[in-house]
Each structure stands twice: as structure tokens, then as C-alpha cells.
Amino acid sequence: MKIPSQTKPVIWGAVGGAILCAVVGFSWGGWVTGATARKEAAVAATDSRVAALAPICAQRFRAQDDASAKIAALAKADWWDRSKAVEKSGFAVMPGSKEADSDVARACAEILAKSAPGKS
């Protein structure tokens, strides 16, 4: 069997085209590996969970008897201590959980600090 002389350049062209396609796809086309996709999905799930639960925490915090004083104190606290204060209050513990979620507490503290009297 005789192979035509143009076969070798066609094969090299196909290999080069496949490599170019992969480089363009991963660089500018938005392609990702399976591990990256799983990592991004986990981050998105955590972000959406926090976005859904933080307003509930803030509402529960505001329902306290002395909420305005505690919110004012929270707003005056250093930003790194705010989430600890919300965690200690117990309002970042969601029904069915045994301990506070630190991400929810941080987002809740941000919501509360922004809504404090004198803040906009």
C-alpha cells in the first residue's frame, strides 16, 4: 500500500490545529479543567448560601430588645471583631446547625454595620 506524499503535511496540520485550538480554548475561550469547575462550583454554592442566610441572621439580630444599642456597638467595633460578636450572639447559628457559620456571621455583621444609625 502506497501512502500519498501529501499525507504527512495533513497529519502535522491536524496536530498543529488541535494544539492551537486547545491553547486558544483554555486561554481565551473559557475552557476549564474538571477540577477547576468543581472548585468554582463549590465557591459559588458557598457564596449563594451565605447570601441567602446572612439577611436572616441580620433580621434575627435586629429583633432583639436592645438591638439598636447592639448594632451601634457592632458598628463601632473593629471590622475583624464584628463577625466574632455576631457568632457569640448566636444569631449566625441556623436552624439544624450546632455552631455558627463564620462566613454567614461575617456577612451578617457587614449588613448590620451598614444599617447602623449614622451609617449610609
Secondary structure, DSSP 8 states (H G I E B T S, - for coil): ----TTHHHHHHHHHHHHHHHHHHHHHTS----HHHHHHHHHHHHHHHHHHHHHHHHHHHHHTSTTHHHHHHHHHHS-HHHHHHHHHHHTTT--TT-SS--HHHHHHHHHHHHHTSTT--
